[in-house]
Amino acid sequence: MEYTLLILGCISFIVSFLVPYLTLPKLIRKLKAIGMTGKDINKPDKLEVAEMGGLAVVIGLCGGILVFTGTIAYVNEIFGISLINTIDITDGKILPQ
């Protein structure tokens, strides 16, 4: 039982790491292609960066949660995370800075 939980935790960690790692390059290229970029104000060169790269991280987090639980027991939490992410995306479109 102990090893099963440990193995499941390791698989969950790997999924949570690999999903953003594999999807971010494609997502960044797509976001730059459609013009969803902004200047990185914290760097001296003010480089153009994709603004919604956190979407891949949220998807990876939800995937890791689903793998770890093995069920959809945390569907409310995942719905809450998705709702917060949707509000963040909508807020950026309605009230741009």
N, C-alpha and C positions, 0 to 999 in steps of 0.2 A: 504493500500500500504506500509506504513512504517513497519508494523508488518511482512508482507510477505518478505520484504528484510532482516529484522532481523532474521527471521526463516531460510531463505535460507542461510544467512551467518553462522548461528549456525550449520546447517547441513553440510555446506561446511567445517567448522572447524573440526567437528566431523569426517568427511570422511578423511580429511587431517591428522588427528591424528591417527585414527584407522588403516588405511592401513599400514603405516610403523610399528605401534605397533604390529599388528598381523602377518605381513610378515617377520619382521626382525629375529625372532628366527629361523624360517625354513630356511631363506636365509643364515644366519650365519652358521648353521649346514651344509648346502649344500656346501658353499664356503670352509669350513674347510675340508670337505670330499674330495673335488677335489684339495686341496692344495693351494688355493688362499688366503694365510695368510702371515702376516709379523709381525715382532717384533715391539711392541709398545716402541719406543725409549724414550718416555717421562716418563715412569714408571721405578722405580728401579728394578723391577723383570723381565722386558723385556718380558712380556707375548705375546703369539701368538694371534693375532686378525685378523678377516676377513678384507680384504682390500676393498671390494666393497659394504659395507653396505649402502653407500649413494644412491645406486640404488633404494632401497625401499623408501627412503625419496623423491627422485625425482618423483617416481610413485605416492606417496601420494600427492605431490604438484600438479601434473597434474590432478589427480582425483578431488582434491578440486576445482581447477579452472573450470573443466568441470561441476561439480555439481553447482557451484555458477552461472555460466553463463547460464546453462541449454541448451546450444547449443554448437556447435563447432566453435563459433565466434573467439576464441583465438587459432585456430589451428596453426597459424604461430608462436606464442609464444611457444606453446607446442612443435612444431617441432624444434624450436631453442634450447629449453632446452634439448630435446632428442639428437640433434646434438652435443651439448657441452658435454653431458654425454658420447656419443659414442666416441668422440675425446679423452676424458679423459681415457676411458677404453682402447682404441687402443694405446694411448701414453704410458700407463703403460706396455703394452705387447711388444711394439717395442723397447722402451728405458727404460728398468728396471733400477732402481737405485741400 
